[in-house]
C-alpha cells in the first residue's frame, strides 16, 4: 500500500491511545527567532579569544617550582569549560605530574587535603590511575578519619568530590564518602555558615557527574569571586561560553524551524516524513565521508530500539508482567542508549571506525553501566507518574514481585545498582581503555545528563522547574562580561 494511503488524514480510526498527561512545551517558538541568523561568529570576539588562549597556554607550558599551582590552574580551566582548547597541554602536564609525584600508584607529594584531593580527582579524570591510599594519612589511631578535618571545610569538600571517581573495592573512598557526607550535611543545614550554599550544591550535584557546560556556567561566578582568580582566564571562559551559547541558539533555531513545517498532516505521517528526510541527509553525508558503514550500524540500532518499544506495547496490551530478567534485557534496547551512542559517534569525523561501532553494538561494560544509570534513575523518579495510567512494569515492580519486598526496598536496590554502575564507568575510563577516550567521554556525558535531569524528579517530563532553569542558563541568558 502506498505511504500516502497508509496515512490518509481523512481515515477514521477507533484506536485507544494510552496517552500521558504531558505538559506542552514551555518554550513554544521562542528559539525560532535565531533560525535566520548567520552561523558566522563575531570576528572581533574570535580574535580576542585567540589572544586570551595564547596567554593561558603560556601559563600551562611555563615551568613551575610549585606543582600544585599548575594543578589548581588545570582544575580551574576544566571547571570553567575551556579545557578543550588546551587538551594537549593539560595531558602533558598531568602525565608529567603523574610520573614525578606517583610511586607504585601512590601520590608522594606532601600538601594539604584540599590540594591532594584535587590532584587525585584530576589524575583520575585524565584516566591516570592513582591509589586512594594517600588519604590514609588523614586517619586517626583508631583507623577512622580524624575529627580534626571537620574544621577544614574546603578540604572535606575536595575529598568528597574526589570520592565520586571511585572504582570497585576502594574501601577507603567509601569511608571518606560516608565521613564527608555526614559532616557536610551538618554544615549545609547551618544557614549562617559561610560555606553552606556551596556545600549544599556539591552534596546534590558533584563535579564529576555534572554536565560540563552547566558546571562552567556555575563555576564562572564562583571563580570571579576568588580574589586570586586569573583575569585573562576568567574573561576567556566568559567569552567562550557566550560564543558557544550564540552558536547553539542558532543551531537550535534551525532544528525548531525544521520541526515547524507548514500544512502538517497526521502526526505519524509528519514523523515518517521527518525520518525519511533525515536519513536521506545522513546517507548523503556519510557517502561524502566514506562512512556509510556508520549509517548502517545506526539504522540497525534504530530498528532494535523501535522493536523494543513494540515489545513493550505488546506486553501492555496483553497485560503481561515481565520477570526482572526479561525487563532488564529489554530495557537495554528500549532505553535507546546504544542507538544514541552510535548516533553520537557518527558525527565524530575521521576517528570513527567500524571496529568502534562493533564495540558499541556488543554492549561493552561502560555502555551497560550507562544504561543502568539512566534506566534506574528514570524508573525511580518517574514510576509514580507512569503508573497512574496503564503502563508496563518498571524495574521497581519487577524487583518487588520477584523478591516480595516493598517499593522502598526496591528503590534502595536501584540506587545501589546505580552506585555500582558509576564505579564500572569510572574503571572503564582508566587507561588503558578499550577505545579512544573521546568516545568514552560521549558515554560519560550521557550518564551525566541522566544524573542531572533525573536527580530528584523527572525533569524531562516536567520541565517547568529545574529544566527550565538549566535551559535558560545554557541557551538563553549570556554570562555578564
MARGUDREN-182142 format. One record per residue (C-alpha): residue in one letter; z, y, x. Coordinates in pm, whole numbers, plus 50000, padded with zeros to 5 digits. Layout:
BEGIN
AZYX;...
This chain:
BEGIN
X500005000050000;X499125034450139;X502025055550261;X501395083150004;X501705057449724;X504885043249871;X506425077949850;X504935090249522;X507045120549432;X506345115149064;X507565079149059;X510755071448870;X513365050349037;X516515035748890;X518495033649210;X522205036849267;X522685056349587;X526165053449733;X526355089849840;X529335105150016;X530625139249921;X529315155750236;X529555193450257;X526375214250302;X525675229350641;X527915259350705;X525205274750925;X522305274850678;X519275290050851;X521315310351099;X519585297151411;X516075302651274;X516325338551398;X515945325751753;X512905303651687;X510285330451755;X511925344052070;X510275338452406;X511575309752617;X511295332052923;X514645341753073;X515635376753179;X514215380953529;X516875406153632;X519685382353537;X517965353153712;X517725373754030;X521405383054005;X522325346553954;X520375336454264;X522245362254472;X525615350054343;X524655313754405;X523885322954765;X527335338654805;X529175308754655;X527095284354860;X528175302455178;X531805296655081;X531155259755030;X529435254055364;X531805275955566;X534255257755792;X537875259955687;X541105251755864;X542765247155528;X541035218155349;X542905223855023;X541325258354994;X537975240754973;X539405215454727;X540545242854488;X537235261254528;X535335229754427;X537685223954136;X537085259354009;X533315255854049;X533335223453848;X535565236353570;X533565268753543;X530465248153466;X528305258253764;X528675227153982;X525105216453903;X523925244554133;X525875230354426;X525755192454387;X524675186354749;X527325209354898;X530095195454676;X529175159654760;X529105167055135;X532485184555120;X534185157154922;X532645129855140;X533975148055447;X537435152055294;X537425115455190;X536535104455545;X539185126155703;X542025125555451;X541955089755328;X543015058955527;X542995024155377;X542265040355043;X545315063255054;X545455101155090;X547225110255416;X547205148155376;X550545164155305;X550735191055039;X552335198654706;X551955177154396;X549555201354230;X547055200754518;X547295163354582;X546675155554215;X543665179154207;X542265161954518;X542815127554363;X541035138254044;X538095154154228;X537525124154454;X537515100354160;X535265123553959;X532865121454252;X533005083454235;X535035080254555;X537865055154526;X541305066854632;X544585048754572;X547205064154343;X549955052854583;X550095088354720;X552225096654416;X554945072054518;X556465099454734;X557485117454415;X559725088954302;X563485087054343;X565615059354491;X565535040554161;X561725039054158;X561285064453880;X559535097853904;X562025123654026;X563575146353767;X563145174954015;X559455175453917;X560365188553572;X560595223853714;X557125220553871;X555075225253553;X551775231153733;X552355200053943;X553145179053635;X550065192453455;X547865184253753;X549325149253776;X548875144453400;X545195153853431;X544755130153727;X546145100253535;X543185101053296;X540935087653570;X542985055853599;X541435021353605;X542974987953507;X546064976653699;X547285010653817;X550885008853700;X551955039753891;X549475061053695;X550745045553371;X554265055853474;X553055090453573;X551315094653238;X554445084953046;X556675107353261;X554455138253248;X553665134052878;X557335132952784;X558285164152977;X555115183652899;X555595177252526;X559045192452558;X557545223552720;X554795225752457;X557455228152187;X559065258352355;X557005287352219;X558615311552465;X557715290752770;X555045308252985;X553055275953017;X553435264052657;X549875272852544;X548195257252847;X550375226052825;X549735221852453;X545975223752509;X545985199152801;X548065173952606;X545425174752335;X542275177052547;X542225166652911;X539695179853162;X538145145753228;X537495138652860;X536385173452760;X532765184052715;X531845202553038;X530405233052859;X533475236252634;X535725233352937;X533685260153112;X533925283752813;X537695279952803;X538325279953179;X536345311953239;X539025331953056;X541835313453237;X540235318253577;X539705355153507;X543475359653463;X544165343253800;X544945371354049;X543375350154325;X540075344354146;X536805349554334;X534915377454162;X531405365654250;X532165330254133;X533565343553805;X530525365553749;X528185336553827;X529985314953569;X529735342053302;X526065349953362;X525155313153381;X526985304853059;X525295332852869;X521875324553015;X522165288352908;X523515298652570;X520445320352514;X518175291452612;X520005267452379;X519805292352093;X516025293552128;X515765255652153;X517985250951851;X515995276551656;X512805257251725;X514465224951606;X515615242251286;X512115255851227;X510675221151278;X513065207951014;X512285235350759;X508665227750675;X507095241950360;X506455221550045;X508955194050121;X508145161249944;X510715134849853;X513395130550121;X512115097550251;X508555109650287;X509825140250470;X511875118550705;X509005094450761;X506625123150840;X509035137951092;X509455104551265;X505695099351289;X505155134351432;X507965129551680;X506645096551809;X503135109951844;X504535137552066;X506685112952261;X503785089152315;X501595117352446;X504365129852676;X505165095152813;X501475087952880;X501195120453072;X504195110053286;X503135073853324;X506335063053147;X505015045352836;X507445016752911;X510305040952834;X508935047552486;X508635010052426;X512325005052502;X513195034852283;X511255020851986;X512784986452033;X516305001052022;X515425022451718;X514344991051532;X517614973551619;X519505004451503;X517735005351167;X518054967651121;X521804970451181;X522054996250903;X520094972850677;X522584945150751;X525444968650665;X523674977250338;X523334940150253;X527004934550329;X527904963150098;X525604952449816;X526874916649835;X530484927949870;X530624907650193;X533674912350411;X532734905850773;X535054889551021;X536374910851304;X533944893951542;X530984900051310;X531954936351270;X532264942051645;X528904925451714;X527064945851452;X528854978251541;X527314976651888;X523924981251725;X524845002551423;X526645027351649;X523235036951785;X524665040752136;X522035020252318;X519365038852122;X520885072752208;X521365064052575;X517785051552601;X516605083852435;X518605104852684;X517185085452978;X513615091252858;X513935128052938;X515245123753293;X511885125653467;X510715105253761;X514035088353838;X513775067353520;X512605032053597;X512055001353383;X514914983753563;X517345010653445;X516165007353085;X516534969553110;X520064975553237;X520884996652930;X519294971352692;X521554944052833;X524644963652718;X526474967853052;X530214973553070;X530035011653067;X527805012052758;X530094987852576;X533085009252676;X531375039952535;X530635021152212;X534295010852177;X535475046652231;X533015061151982;X533235034751714;X537015031451710;X537735068751731;X535355073451438;X536885044851238;X540455056851289;X539915092451167;X537185087050905;X538425054850747;X540305070150454;X537395093050360;X534855064750383;X536905040450179;X537095064949887;X533645052149793;X532025018049825;X531795012150197;X531654982850436;X534854972550610;X535694991950925;X537474978851235;X540774986451065;X540114964950755;X538714936550965;X541674936751203;X544214939550919;X542614909950742;X542384887651050;X545954893251170;X547574901650836;X549024934150968;X549454969450837;X547004998050877;X549325014851129;X549344983651345;X545534982151329;X545335018751434;X547655011851728;X545404983051834;X542345005351803;X543935031952022;X544945005552276;X541344993852298;X540155029752340;X542525033952637;X541195001852788;X537615013152736;X538255045552926;X539635025253216;X536445004353212;X534345035853210;X536285051253500;X535875019353702;X532115017653638;X531715053453766;X533195044954108;X530835039554400;X529025015954444;X527565019954097;X525024997353926;X522645026053859;X522395061753998;X525285084453896;X523155108653685;X522555080453435;X526265072153418;X527095108653353;X524965108253037;X527015079152904;X530265095653013;X529315127952836;X528505108952518;X532045094952522;X533435129552592;X531655142052282;X533335114952075;X536735122852225;X536375159652134;X534845155751788;X537005126651664;X540285136351830;X542465141351520;X539965141151235;X536285135651163;X534965169551273;X531415156451250;X531695150150875;X533955180150811;X532575207451041;X534185237750881;X537175238051120;X537115229251487;X533435220151496;X532535254851373;X534725269551647;X533075247851912;X529585257351797;X530485294251793;X531845292052146;X528805273252278;X525885286952075;X526875319651908;X529385341152094;X528445351352451;X531085354352722;X532135390852768;X530885402953105;
